């Protein structure tokens, strides 16, 4: 830590002005972010200027996510490393997305974080292969399953993956996140439980797809491929010839599958963890 730099604890709400500068958004638009933080810190220089801020948001299976970062400039790496170190010491098991504009990879390395996964966006022509759902599982348009509890069951299949957070009822409402329930599929087992989901949102010239969520006890089956390719078929029928596919914490095997469909990695941010 540079001699004039101090990292001090702060109420999460006090991070809003710094977050607005970091994310290039109005403070009001970021209130949801600070409201989710359980602890927060601000880095200030000798003149009392804020050079960065971070907070911890609880993760269902991986401790807490480090959110925020350091303001771009000559001291960014040192500031980011100091913030990451303080958060690690206070939070124990924490992880962060390495991003050159917020928390550079070199700063996380310096604070003792190790790469454990990645956020990726793949893109390319809408895949054309098909895959069958495993025995005992039905794939239905999400629009045909309005029950919020069943939707939440399906959406919770992401929660053990690093980079994901506990789902809330609002996320299961029709149209949440811009996703189209008629372009999205939910997987139900013989008991009517939601065991998988894949959602898509139409954009101007392509479809934005979330990588499928599959309950752990179904991951050895072909359910993930069936969900993804089933959604791609719906997307093609809508006349959308290109897709982007976002994933958080997918396995190397899942990445290889998606690359094998003709998609290419357009963006990748490593996920680094400590504790």
C-alpha positions, 0 to 999 in steps of 0.5 A: 500500500502506498504511504498516503493511501488508506482503506477505511470501512464505510456504510455501503450507501456511502459507496454510491458516488464512487460506484457511479464514477466506476460504473459510469452510471447514475447513483440512483441506478446503483442503489440495488448494488449497495443495498446488497452489500454486507460490508464496504470499504473506501480507499482514500489518498492523503488529500481525502479523495476517494480512489476506489471502493469495494463491498461484499455481496453474499454468494450462496455457495462461495462466500461473498463476491467483491464488488466495485474496484479502483478508479482508473489512473496511475495508482489503480493497481495499488489501490485495487490490491489494497482493497482486495487485501482488506476485503479478503482479510475481513471476509475470508472466503471471497471472489472477484471478477478480474476486470482491467477497468475495476479490479485488474488481474495483477492487483488480485494476484498481488492480494493472493487471489487465484483463478478458479473460473470465468465469466464468458460471452460467446457469440456466433451463428445460431447453432443448428444441431438438436439434442433430446432431453433425458428420460423422465424430463420434459422441456416446456416453454417457460411461458407454459409454467407460470408457477413462481415456485417451480420457476425458482426451483429451476433458476436455483440450479445456478446457485452452486456455480461461482459468479451466481447469486441467490435468486429472488421471486422478482427474477422469476416473473414474466419478462424479468431481465428482458428474457422472453418466456416464449423463447425460453425453456424450463425442464421438469422431472416426473415429479414436476420439479424444475430441474433446469432452465435456459432463457433467451432475450431477443435483441435487434439482430440476435438473441441473448442467451443465458447458459443453461442451469441444470440441477447437479443430479442431472448434470451427467445427462444431456439435459444442458445440451437439450436446453441450449439447443432447444432454445436455439431452435426457438430463436431460429424460428423467430428469425434470429440468425446469431446468438450471444451466450453468457456463462458464469463458472461453466466447466471446461467440458461445457465450454468445449461443448459450446465452442463445438457448436461454432461459437467463439469467445468474444469476452472473458473475465477470470473469476479469482478467489481467496480463502 
